[in-house]
Amino acid sequence: MAASPRPADRMVGEQLSGGWVADQKVVANPDATGGFFSVGYTAKHADGREAFLKALDFYDPLTDPNRDPVVELQNLLAAYQFECDVLDKCRNERLSRVVIAIEKGTHRFQGENIPVPYLLFEKADGDVRAHLHAAAAFDTAWALRTLHQVAVGLSQLHKHGIAHQDMKPSNVLMFGSDSSKIADFGRSDYRGHSAPHESAPCAGDQGYAPPELLYGQVDPSWEVRRQACDLYHLGSLILFFFADANTTSAILNKVDPLHWPRPGGPDYSTALPFVREAFSAVTDELEASLQGDARDDLVLAFRELCDPDPALRGHPKARIGRGSPYALNRYVSRLDLLARRAEMGMLEATRR
């Protein structure tokens, strides 16, 4: 079989900076969303450490006769540099619940002009979907602890002016059986820094997007536009863990197609009453599907975090205080308490 013309497809065995070697290609995640195409590999260090290698593929954009290679190169480099800036900030601030890039560089094959910029990340054991799939039974304590750790990660990011915008199950990675971190900042927003995708109404995966973004509502406030999206994604994980459902799909499936988001369709202020009615039905279904002591807390958190109106999203007390209306500290504390009680066998919340 002829070798791929794409350099990023041929990294196996290549020496990288810092003593790393590209090892085996990783099957692409079907849920992955990013600003440009990339190829994943495992990587090994001379000292025995392992990492995940994200090799960026510039080949297609720069060789497509229908594209301007200068413009494409500028866009690709801007996207790569933006992600590096976000990851550098996360590493420098030592954010404990964020997957950190441990190395970056550019690889060139001899005699070829197209480079392969790359990032090396701490290697995870899989995402939360794989963990759930492999588990013999649903573990309430694990789900609550993971929700708590994700809330901590988002709170850390927001403190430093970073909004993730693409926080879905495939971007919550497991390190061991009880430690999770947020990954993939290719669609994030870093306040005060220009992002190649910042003009897009919906920067992340539309299948998980809060409804206002699907209807094209772009609020001028950074907090409403960006942080409220992260809160929606955090709440959506509650429905994912405890009802095995996608919040966005669950809501739209209950909205009359006449009011669905589409080009030339209704604006969000017109659609909001119908979206809210559908959301109430989804919330009722979550409540009916849960049993155990944590049910009321989880349903309330879901209702607050995923409120269809982004201006009302989050804890009510945060909106009357002096801090950010999207502050996550109350959810961090509450989820930590619930997780501790579940870990001690004092609380249960299971799916019927």
N, C-alpha and C positions, 0 to 999 in steps of 0.2 A: 504494500500500500504506500502510495506517495506521501511524503511528509506534507503537513499542512503549510500553506504559504504564510499563515498567521504566526508571527513569532511567539505570541502569548500562548499558543497551543503546544509549543515545543520546549517547555521549561524543565521537564523532567531531567534530573541529573545536573542541571546548570548551577554553577557556583554563584552565590549571592554575597552581598556585603555582610560583614560581621561574623563570618564563619558559618553561614547558613547554606544549605543545599536544597533545591526543589526536589521533592521526593515523588509523590504520586498525585495524579490529577483527581480532583474531587468532583463528583457528579453535581451539576448545577442545581441549586435550589429552585424549584419551579415558582416559589413565591418571591424570589429576589427581585428587588427594584433598585435601580441605580442610575446615575447620570450617564453612564457609558458602559459598554460591554466589558466584562472581566471574566477571567478564568481562575478557578480556585485550585489550589494544591495543598497538600501537606508539605511541611518543610522540616528538616532536621538540622540540628546544630552539632558541631564537633563534640560538644560536651554532653550530648544525649538529649538535650531539650527538643521539644516539638513545637511547631507553630502552624498557623494557617496562613497561606500565601495567597494574596489577591493580586493577580497579574493583570494589568490593564491592557486591553487590546485596541491599539490605535490603527490597526491595519485597514479594516474596511472603510472607515471614514476618510482615511488619507489616500486610498487608492480608488475610491468610487469616482468615475469620470463625471458624474452628475453633481458632485460637490466641490466646493472651493477648498482645496487642501489647506490653505493659509487660515481661512476662517475656522475650519474644523479643528486644526491644531490649536488655535487660540482657545476655542471652546473646551477642548479636551484637557488642555493644561490648566485652564481656569478651574474646571471641576475638580481635577486632581489636587491642585493647590488648596482649594477651599476645604476639601475633606482633610487634607494634611493639617491645615490651620486649626480645624475643630479638634482633631485628634491630639495635636500638640497641646492645646489648651486643656483638654481632659487629662492628659498625662502630667502636665506641669502642676495642675491643681490636685492631682492624686485622687481623682474621683473613684471611689471604691466600687461602685455599681455600674461601671461603664467598661466595655471591652477596649483595652488600650492597644494601640499600635506600638510594637516593640522595636521595629526597624522599618526604614523606607529606603528606596533607592531606585536606580534605573539600570536595567540589564540590556546589553547590546550583543547581538550575534555577529560574529566576524563576517564582514562582507555585506552586511545588511544595514539599511539606513533607518528603518523604523524601530525606535526604541520600545522597551517594555518597562514602563514605570511600575513599581510594585509597592505593596504594603504588607508587612508581616504582623500578625496579631497573635495574642495569647490563644492557645488552642483550647476550644471548648469540647465537651463530651456530647454535644447535640443541643437542639433547641427544646422548648417546652412541649412541643407537639410529639417529638420522639419520646420524651420522658413519659408522657401520658400514655402513648401507644404501648410502651414496653412494660408499664406498671401492671401488676396482677390485679390491683384494686385501686379505686380512687382514694387518694390520701389528702384528707382535709387540711392537715397541718402543713403539708408540702405546698398546697395551692395557696393557702393564706400567707405562708412565709414568702413565696415567690411574688405574690401581689405586693407585699410589704417591701421587698427588695427593689421591685420595679418602681414603686412610689418613691423610694429613697433615691434611685438613680435619676428619675425625672426631676426631683427636687434639687439634686446636685446640679444638673444641667441648667435648670431655670435660674438658679442662683448666679450662674456665670453667663447669662444671656444667650443660652443655647436652647433651641426647641428641636426635638427630634423629628416630628412630623410623619414618621413612618413606623410607629411602634406597634407591631403586630406580633403574633405568636412566633413566627420564624425569626424575629429579631430579638427574642429573649433567649439567651443561651445559658446552658447549664454547665457548671464547673463542679464536678462531683454530683452527689445526689441532693444537696441542700443549699447550693449557692448559685444564684442567677445574676446575670449582668445584661445590660442593654447593648446591642450591637448595631452596626451599619448606619453610618452618618452621611451617606451619599445624598440624602434628600433633606438634611437638616437645615436649620437657619441659625446663623450666628449673628446676633444683633450688632450692627455697626460694621459688618463685613458683607461685601457684595457676594451673593451666591448666584451661580448660573441659572438656577431654577426659581429665583425669588419672585419672578413675575407670573409664575404659574399659579392659577387659583388653587390647584390641588397638587402639592409637590410630591406627596407620597403615593402609595398604592390606593387607587380609587375604590377598590373593593373593601377597604377598611376605613375610608375617609368619613369624617363627620358630615352629616347631611348638608349643612350650609355651604360647604366647599363644593359639593356636587352640583348645587344650584348656582354656583358662580358668585356667591356672596363673598367679597373680599373686604373685610373690615379695615379701616385705616389704622386702627390701634394694633400695634405689634402683639400685645398681650392677648387680645381677643382673637386675632388671626392665627397666632402661632401657639401660645400656651394653652388656649382652650382646646385646640386640636389634640394636644398631648393628654389633657385630662380625659377627653372622650376616649382615647385609645386605652388609657389605664382602666376606665370603667368597662370598656369592651372586653377586657381580659376576664372580668368577673363572669360575664355571660359565656365566654369561651370555656372557662374552667368548670363552671357549675351548671351549664346547660348545653355545652358542646355546640354553640351557635355563634354566628357572625352577627354582630349588632347591626351593622349597616344593611346587610341583606335581610335580616329579620324585620327591620323597620320598613324598608321599601317593599317587601313582599306583602305588607299590610296596607300600603298606600294605593289608592286607585290609580291605574296607569295614566289616567288623565292628568294627574298631578305629579308624575315622575319628572325628574330632572332631564332635560333634553334641549338641544339647540332650538331657540324660539319658544321654549316652554315657559312655565310660570316662574316668576322670581320667588325668592325664598320667603319674603313677607307674605305672599299669597299662599304658598304651599305650607307654611309653618303650622297652621291649625290642623291640617291633615297629617303632617309628620308627627305632631304632638299626640294626636289620637292614636296613631300606630305605635308610637313609643310607649304609651300607657298600656297598650295591649301586650307588648313585649315584656314590659316590667311585670305585669300581672302573671304572665306565663312563667317568668323566672321565679316569682314568689311561690307559684303553685308547684314548681318542680323541685323546690328546696324543702328540706326538713332538717330540724336541728336548731340548736341554740344560736347559731350565727346567721340564721336566715334574715332576720329583721335588719341587722347591720349591713349585710351584703346587698340586700334589696335597696336600702336607703342610699348606700354609697353608689350603686349603679344608677339610681334615679338622679342623684346630684351630679355625678361626673359626666353622664351622657345626656344631660338635658338638651333637647333639640335647639334651644336658644343659647348660643354661646355666651351671651351676656349674663345668663343665669347659671352657668355651669360652675360646679365646684361647691365648696362648703358655704352655706348661707352666712356664717359668722365672718368668713374671710372678706365678704363684700361690704361689711360695715366697719371693718377695722382700718388701721392705717397702712397696713402692708398691701401686698398684691392680692387682688380678688381671686387669683388662681393659685394661691399658696396651698401647698400640699401637706403642710406639717400636721394638720389634724388627721388626715388620712394615714400618714406615716405612723402616727402614734396609735390610732385605732387599729390598724391592720397588725401592728406589732403586738398589741395586747391580745387580739384574737388569735394570732399565730401562737403566742406563748401559751395561751389557755388550751389550744388544740394540741400542742406538743406535750402538755402535761396530762392529756386525756380528760380535760375538763369541759371540752366543747366539741361539737360535731356539726357538720353541715354536709349532707349528702344529697346526691341527685336521685330523685324517685324513678 
